[in-house]
Amino acid sequence: MRSAQQILADSAVIAVVGASRDPSKAAHSVPLQMQRYGWRIIPVNPTVDELFGEKAYPSLADIPHPVDLVDVFRPARDAVDVVRQAVAIGAPAVWLQLGIFSTEARRIAEEAGIDYVEDRCLAVERATGGLSRLG
């Protein structure tokens, strides 16, 4: 299993499930910050057409290209289904944001052999590690 820092360093394309258009929410500010540091953010939200200048998709299965990491901004009860979807599309890693825990989601990820992080913030880990995908 890769560390949280290693997952971020290895990932270029991050699908953000539950990405929000509301600038006051972490589900907006965190993906936007990651994008500013060079990650490609693919918003997954069935109620918007576009976020962060990228086409939004209603589900992970609708994304027409591979993703390196699935980041989850959904309640813990939804995480199990999101992790199942991540496994189905062949994502190598799943990341549940700060405050989100799921024993069942962790089990599904581990059984599928994919990296799993929970209760951690992408932006905090990026800053702590001084990570950037820019030049």
NORPE-V87955 format. One record per helix or strand of 2 or more residues. SS is the DSSP state (~ for helix, > for strand). FROM is the first residue (numbers start at 0). LEN is the number of residues. Records with the same first field share a line. If there is no record, write none. Layout:
SS->FROM-LEN  FROM-LEN
This chain:
~->3-7  25-11  59-3  75-13  102-10  121-8
>->12-5  39-5  49-2  53-2  68-4  92-4  114-3
